[in-house]
């Protein structure tokens, strides 16, 4: 996993990592135009420019690839609704009847009122010692029969809503609620296992093959999970679902940008990630309409089986075909793209691409790259980067999970949590080059820390204020995460870039494993999650200032180049202008 798994043609697209790593791979490609000029891949880029960098052919496939991005959002975080607790209180046998509601006037003396709601797990002790039995029979539900001391509820509860989750169906309440949070942790452990496994399979058998089979198998696992007869069966298929389905994001991401011209890759990389955010928002909408966990899973997963059709309607990655020596198939894809885009494609240019690719494969060096030597040079940079990734995954996922606990409608909160990520993904396009990677990253994280700290200060009673601060904080961490995707691939040298990118993202995955457990902290102190997120964002935000600035600088090729980034004053843009060359634009 930590070895550099580039494809043999050196394209830098060899491994489908986690969603974060996938974006890191994209960052290498979209920010690496300078470095690409020295590689044979420039021949393929030249063909892409000739046939249209983002023509009709690319648009059709790009739209199709947005579909698994939406499904991946459904699959990776549906447990927020299927494995959530529901608002409940003790069933007071002396007062409740079959027609009783969650809200009743006698709750004032039967159930404690805590954290702006009725206590879900405790009730006042019922004490009738010394009471005349005749008086008791005439009015069992009376304030004088209940003490100020409390006791645990039994196994019977009254629910506020009609929502059905595994909590209500399998009887997981109060002291057992940690089992619900464990579902999220198991989900992320499944991703931890599935992402490198999916990357290996995608390298071995192809991007399209991986995408089609993973999508269909994940859909099957979700449907089987909807038939679960107990908690452990549900947990098992949650894990298996993510083992096979976690690779949907990175594989679709790579396929989407590998057939796009160099000037369009930043825009393509940004837009396709927006569909993951839209998937989260749509999940909130669907969950509000389908409040039974079994039917919700079936609605989310059943259509995804159709992803098996990608085997016939999607083209395979040209770069992967070249890496496997399948030049004629790659040429066929390029000819079809040129035909649909109505652009000419000279055969001699294709022949040159094929010849260069064969020469490169004959000269390919499959030896290990100097990862240990690089680690000795960049030990603090790597540690800082790993901590930064850990912080981002902890906060980004933690905020999504805690959004349902803000008060008000949890469905609306979660929907807004998805939609607010869209400007967060677009904002880096404006600020990264203007203010630099380092300051943009630091400012975004500090903005998140300030919002989380202010949210803890005002408390949950001010719903509008806490929701506003939460959404701004979510926007800020989304923005900084998008910057981190690009930044990480720019601070390490070419020969160990994918290896160190993989290392950072794998450490970051630990944060996403712990994120589901942060909701438990609120049971001890309501603002504990916000304080935790603010602390990590503040510390990591200031530590990002220790990174070298990479904006408008040539990507480091060697370890020495990466080590000297802080001293690199002359940018490639300046060199191009000095020689009278046209400065390439990153936007499509």
N, C-alpha and C positions, 0 to 999 in steps of 0.2 A: 504493500500500500504506500509506503513511504518512498519507494524507489521511483525514479523518473520513468513514467510509463508512456512516453510519447510514442506516437505511431512511427513506423519506420521511415516515412518520408519526411519526418521532422516538422510536421505541420504544427505541432503543439496542441493537437486536438485528440490526443490518444486516449484519455481517460475521462469517463463520465463520473465526476465526483458528486458530492452532495450539492444541494442547490447553491449553497454558498460557494463551494469549490467550483461548481460549474460556471458561476459568474466570474470566479477568479480566472478560469481558463479563457473566458470571453474577454476578460480585461487584458489578458496577455495579447490576444489577437487584435482587439480593437485599439489598444494603445501602442501596439508594437509595429506600426507602419514603418517606422524608421529602421527597426531591426529587420523587418521582412524584406527590405530592399537588398539585403545581403544574402538572401536565401533563394533556393529554387522555387519556393512557393510563390514568388513574385510572378512566375509564369502563369500560374493559375489565377492569381489576382488580375493579371493583365487580360486574361480571357474573360473573367467576370466583368471587368470594366467594359470590354468590347461588346459582350452580349447583353449588357444592362445590369447595373449593380443591384437594383431592386425593381425588376420589371414584373410583368404579369405572371410569369412562371414562379418567381420567388414569392410574390404576394399570395398566390393560391396555396402554395405549400406552407407559407408562414401562418396563414389563417388556420389551416388544418392543425398546425403544431401548437396553436394557442389552446386547442381543446384539451390535450393532456395536462397542460398547465393548470387549467381550471379544475380538472378532476384530481390532480395532485393536492390542490388546496382542500378539496372535499375530504380526501382520504386521510391526509396527514393531521387534520385537526377536528374531525367530526366528533371525536370523543368529548369535546367541550359540551356537546348536547346529549350524546348517547350515554355518557358515563358521568353525568353531573348529578349533584344532589338536587332535591326539589324543596321548595318552601313547605315546612310541615311543623306541627306542634304535637304535644302529647294528646292522646285521646283520654279525656277526663270521663271515666265511666260513670261517675256520680252525676254528671251534667250533660254529657254528649248523648245524642241519639243518632239513629241512622240518617236522619235528615239534617243534622247539625252542619254548620258551615265552619270554615276556618276561623272567621271572625264571629265571636259571640260576646254579648255584654258581660257574662260572668267570668271571662278570661282575666279580668282585673284582679280577681282574688284567687285564681286557680293556677295561673301560669306566670312566671317572672317575665318582665319586659326588658330585654337587653339588646344593645346594638341596633336600636330603632326598629325592633321587631320582637315578636313573641319568641321566647326561648324554645329552641327546637328539640331539646333533649332533657329538659328538667321541668318539674311541676312542684307546686306546693304540697306539703304532706297533708293528707286527709286524716283528721283525728276526731273521732266521735266518742272517745272514752268518757264515761260519766254523763252521756246524753241520754235522756229518756227515749226508749225505742219508739214510743208513739210520736214524739216530736220529730224523730229522725225519718219516719215513714212519710210524714206530711211534707217534708222539704229537705231532701238529701243535699241538694245543690245550694248551699247557703254559705256566706262568707265566714260565719263564726266556726264552721267545721274545718277550715283550712288554716294551718299554721304558717308562720313566716319562714320556717325551715323548708329546704327543698330536697327532692329525691329524684332519682333517674326515672325516665319514662319506662314503660314496659315495651312490648313489641308492636303496639297498636298506635297508629298515628292518624291525624287529620291533615289533609293536604289543601293548600290554597288553590292550586291550579289543576287542570286536567292532564298535565304533562306526565308522560310515562317514560322513565329511564331505567337502566339496569338497577339503580338504587331502589326504586319502588317495586320492581319485579322480583329482585333477588334479596330484598330486605336488607340493604346496606345503609345503615343510619348511624349517626352519632359516633360512638367509639370505633366503628368499623369504616368510617368515611375515608380513612387513609387508603382503603382498597380502591376507591374511585380515583384518587390522585395517582395511584400506582398504574392505572391504565395509560395515562399520559407518559409516564416514565418508560413503561414497556414499549409504547409506540415509538419513542425515540431510540430505545435500545435496538428495536427492529431496524430503524433507519441506519443506525451505526453499523449494523451487520450488513444490511442490504446494499448500501451505497458503494463500498469497495467491491462487493461481489458483482453488483450490476455493472460497475465500470469495467471489470475484467471481462464479463460476458459481452458487453458492447464492443470492446476492443477485439474480441475473438470472433464474434459472429455478426457484428454490424449494428449500427445505431438503429436503423429501421426495425430490424428483427427484435432487438431488445425492447424497443418502445411498444411494438405490437403485442408481444407475448407478456411483457410485464403489466401492461394496462389491462389485458384480458384476465390474467391470473389474479391481479389485485381485485378486479371486479368480482371474480368468483369467490375470493376469500371474504369480501365484504358481505356478499349475499349469504354465504354459509354462516358468517358471524350473526346475521340477523335472525338465524334459526337457533341461536345458542340456548341451551337448556339450563345452564348454570354460569356462574361468574368465571370459572376457570376455563370453560370452553370459549367464552367471549374473549378472555385475556389471551389465550393461545392464538386465536385467529386474528386478533389485533396485531400481535407480533408478526405472524406470517404475512399479513397484509402489507406491512411496512417493509418486510424483507424483500418482497417482490415488487412493491409499488413505489418505493422511495426513489428509484432511479428515473421516474417519469420526468421530473423537473430537469435534471441535468441533461438527460438524453434529448429531450425536446428542445432545450435551450441550445445545445450544440448543433443539432440539425438545422435549427432556424437560422443560425448565424454563419454556418459553414458555406452556404451557397449565396451569401450576400457579399457585395463588393466592399472593399476596405473602407470607403468613405461612409458606408451605411451601417457599419457594425455597432457603433455606439448606440445609434438610434434603435436598431433592431434589438440589441441586448436590453435596452431600457424598456421598450414597449412590451416585449414578451413577458417580462417580469411583472408588468402591470396586471396581466391576466391572472396571475396567482393572487394578487390582492383582490381583484374582482371576484375570484372564486371564493375567497373568505367572506366577502360581503354577501354574495348570493347564498352561501351556506346559512348565514344568519336569517335571510329572508325565507328560505325553504324550511328551516327549523321552526320558525314562528308559525308556519302553516301546517306542518306535519309534526305534532307533538307526541308522537309515539316512536320510540327509538327503533323498533323493528321496521316499521314502514319508512322511516327516514333513511335508514341504511339502504333499503331496497331502491328507493327513488334516487339516491346518490350514486349507487354502484351499478345498477342494472344497465343503464345506457353505456357505461364504460366498456362493456363487453365488445361493443362495436369497434373498439380500437384495434381489434385483430385485423380489420380491413386495411389498416395501414400497410400491411404486407403487400397489398396490390395497388394502392392508390398513392403511396408516398415513394419518392425516389430515395435510394441509399445515398449516404454522404459521399460526395466526390472525393474528399480528402481520405476517407476511410478506404474507399475502393483503390485509390492510388497506393495507400500504405500496404494493401494486401496484394499488390501486383496485378490488380484487375483493371488494367488500363483501358481496355476496350469498353467495359461497362461504364467506366467513368466518362469516356469520350461520348458514349451514347447519351448519358444524362446531360452533358453539356450541349450536344447537338439539339436535343429536345428543348432545352431551355432557350437556346438561340432561336429556334423555330417559333416557339410560343411568344417570345419577346419580339419577334420579327426583326432580328438583328443578324447580320452576316457573321459567320464564323469560319475563317479560312482553315482548310485542312492542314496546311503546313504549320499553323500555330498549335493545333492539336498534336501533330507528330512531334513537335518540339517538346511539348509537355510530357508526352509519353517517353521520349528518349531521355529527357532529364530525370524523370522519375526512375527509370530503369537503372540509370547510372548511379543515382543516389542510393538505391536499394543494394546495388552491388558493393558500394563503398560504406554501407551502414555499419556503424560501430555500436554493438549492443552491450558494451562494457558498462559497468556501474559508474555513475557520476560521483564526483568527490563530495558527497553529502557530509561526511565527517569533517573534512577540511573546512567546508563552508560553515558548519556549526561552530567550529572553534573560532572563526572570524566574527560570526554574527550571533553569539550566544545571547547577548542582552537584547538585540533586535528581535530575535526569534521568540524569546521569553515575553517581551513586551507585546509582540504581535499575537502570540497565543492567548495572553491575558485579555487583549482587546477583542479577539474573537469570542472567547468565553463570555465576556461581559455583554457583547451584542446579542449572542444567542439567548442568554439568560433573560435579558431585558425584553428583547423583541417578542419572544414566545411568552414570557411571563406576563407582559402587558396584554397580549391577546387573551390569555387564559383568565386574567383577573378582570377583564372588561365586563364579564357577566356578573361580577360582584359589586358593581358601582352603585347599584340602586336603579330605580326605574325599570324599564323593560330590558332584560338581558339580551333579547334579540336585536333591539334597536342599537344597543351599545356595541354589540359584536359587528353588526352591519356597518356602523360608523367607523369602527376599528379597521375594517377592510378598506372602505372608501378613502380614509384619510391617508392611507399608504401611497395612493396614486400621486399626489403632489410631492410626497416624500421621495418617491422614485425619480421624479422629473427635476426636482430642485438641484441635484448634483450636476446636471448638465449646465446649469447657469453658474454655479459657484466654484466648481472644481478648478477650472482654468483661470477664473478671475482672481480668486483668493488663494489658490494653491491647495494641494491635497491635505497637507498637515493642518493648516489653520481651519479649513472647512470641516475636517473630521473633529478637531478639538471643539470648535464652536457648536457643532451639532450635538455632541455628547454633553457638553455643559448645559445647553438649552434643555436637553432631556432631564438632566440632574436637577435643574432649577424647577422645572415643572413638577417633577415627582416630589421634591421637597416641599413646594408650595401646596401641592395636593394633600400631603400629610398634615400640613399646618392648618388648613381650613376644615379638614374633616369631611365626613360623608354626608353631614346634614345639609350642606350646600351642594345639592345635586348638580345644578347647572355649572357652578364653578369647578367642582371636581371633575365633571365630564369634560369641560373645556380644557382644563390643564392636562387631563389624561390624553386627549386627542392631539394636543400640541406636542406632548412628550412622545407619543407614538409616531407622529410625523417626523420629529427630530431624530429618533433612533433609526427609523427607516431610511432617512436621508444619510445618516452617518454609516449605516450598514452598506448602502449602495456605494458610497465613497470607499469604504474598506475593501469591497470586492476588487475595485480597480487598484487601489493603493498597494495592497499586499503583493500583487503581481509585478509591481514596479520597483520594489525595494530589494529584490533578490536577483542574482545573476541567472542567465538563461539556463545553464546546465543543471541547476538545482531548483529552478523556479517552481516547477510542478511538485517536486518532492516537498519543499518547505511550505508551499501553499496547501498541500494535503495535510501536512502535520498541523498547521494552524487551524484548519477547518475541523480536523478530528478532535483536537483539544476543545474547540468551540462546541462540538457536539455534546460535551459533558455539561455545558451550560443549559442546553435544551433538555437534557435528561433531568436536571434539577429543577427546571422551571415549573413543571406541574406541581412540585411540592411546595412552592411559594404560597399557594392559596391556603395551605394549612396554617401558615403563620398568622393569618388574619383571625384565627380562632383564639389566639393568645393576645394579640394586639391588632386592632383593626387596620392601622396604618403601617404595620410592619413591612408588607411587601413594597409599598411606595418608598419607605426609608431605605430598604435594602437596594432597590433599583437606583435610587438617587446616589447612594454611597458608591456603588460600583461605577456608575457613569461619571461621577465627579473624579474619582481616583484615576480611572482609565483615560478620561478626557485629558487630564493634565499630562499623563504619561505619553500620550501621542505626540506631544511636542518634542519628545526625544527622537522621533523618526526623522530621517532626512527628507527634504522636499524633493518631489519628483516631477512637478508640473513642468511641461515643455522641455524636459531633459531626455537625452537619449537613454533608452532602456539599457541597463547594464548587461554586458555580455559575459564578462569574467568576474571572478570574485573580487579582483582589484577594482574593477569599475564600480561594483556595488559598494565597496568599502569607501570609495572616494566620492560618493554621491554628494556628501555635504560640501565638498570643495568644488563640485562641478558648477561653474558659473556660466559657461557658454552653452546655450541650448541649441538643439537641432534647428529650431525655427530661426534663430539668429544666424546660424550657418547658412541655411537656405537663402535667407534674405541677402546675406553678404555676397553669395555667389549669383544673385539675381534669379534664383529659382522660385517657382510658385510654391507658396506654403500650403501644404495639404490641409483640408478641413476635415474635422472628425464627424461632423453632422452630415447626414444623408441629404 
